[in-house]
Amino acid sequence: QLVESGGGVVPPGASLNLSCAASGPIIDFSIMSWFRQVPGKERVFVAGAWGRGVTTFYSDSVKGRWTISKNNAKNTLHLQMSNLKSEDTAVYYCAAARVLHRYTDTADYDYWGRGTQVTVSS
């Protein structure tokens, strides 16, 4: 089970830190990632952390602004979001996969959280 937290309503330029708590050891997962979805659109990849979290992946839209990290001791995944923009408004989902295939493909993930809403608005 994955449970996200940390969403909220913030103005443009602000920062937020999302967290994802797993009910079991996250070292069992090959990759853990964040996806986001806006109404009427597909869920899209945002950032991923492979293995112990040393190798990370980012979508072009967030690269340089956000940082994904894993705390294997606490079984948590984090997404530090800075310089938020209105287009970052979405529901953010935590996902985990036991085997890494195509890390941007939602079909390759085995576990999903229920999501946390992030709204960037002035």
N, C-alpha and C positions, 0 to 999 in steps of 0.2 A: 504494500500500500504506500502510495506517495501522497503527501499533503503539502500544498503550496501555501505560502503566507507572504505578507509584505506589500501587497498591492494597495493602491489608494488613488486619490486625486491630487495632482500636483501641477504647478504652473510650468510652462516651457522653461527649459534650462535647469530645472531641479534634478535631484537625484533620488533614486529609490534602490533598496536592496531586497530582492526577492529571495526567499528561502524555500527549500523543498526538503521535507523530512521523510525518510524512508523507515518503514517498520522493521526492516531487516538490514543485514550488512550490505552496503553498497559496493563493496569490493567484489561481490558476486556478479556485478553488471560490467559488461565490456565498455559501455558508454552510457552516460547520462546527459540529457540535453534539455534545452528550453525551446519551446515552440510558442507561437502566438497566432491568434485567430481573431478576425473582425467579422461582424455579422455579414453573412452572404458570401464569404470568401473561404478559401481553403486554409487549413492550418499550415503554417510555414515555419521552417527551421530558423532559429535565432542564434543559438550557440550550443556547443557540445564539449564535453570533457571526456577524453578517452583514457582508459586504464586508471592509473592513480591520479589523473588530472593534470599531468605535466603537458600532455598534448591536447590542445584546444582548437576548436573550429568556430568561426563566426560568419554570419551572413555579412554581405557587403554593407548593408544598411546600418549595422551596429558596430562594425569593426572600428576600433580606436576609441569608441565611446564607452563600451561595456566590457565587463570582465566576468568570466565564469570561473567558479572554483569549487572544489570538492573538499569536504572534511570527512575523511574516511573513518576517523575515530568516533565522530558524532553521527555518522550516517546522514549527512546533509549535503545538499547541493545549493549553491548560491549564484545569484546573478546581480552583480553590482552595476546599476544603470546610472549613467551620468549624462548631463546635457540632453535631457529628454525633450522630444519634439512631439508635436500634436499627432504626427503620423505613427508614433509609437503606441498610441492608444489601442488597446486590444485586451483580450483575455490571454493570460500567459499560463502555459501548461508545462509541467515537469514530466519528463519521460525517461524510461530506462530500457535498455536492451541487453540481453545476455550475450548476443553475438553481434559484432559490428559488421554491417554490410554497407548500405548506403545511408550514411548518418543523417541525411536530409529528408529521408523518406519516412513518413509516419507509419507506413505498413511494416517497417522493420523494428518497431519498438514493441516490447512486450507489456509494459506497464505504463499507466498514465495517471496523473493526478486529476482533480476536478477543476483546477484552474483558479487563478486569482486575477481580478480586474485591475488594470492600470489605465487610468485616464489622465491625459495631459491636456490641460485646458487653462486658459487665462480667465 
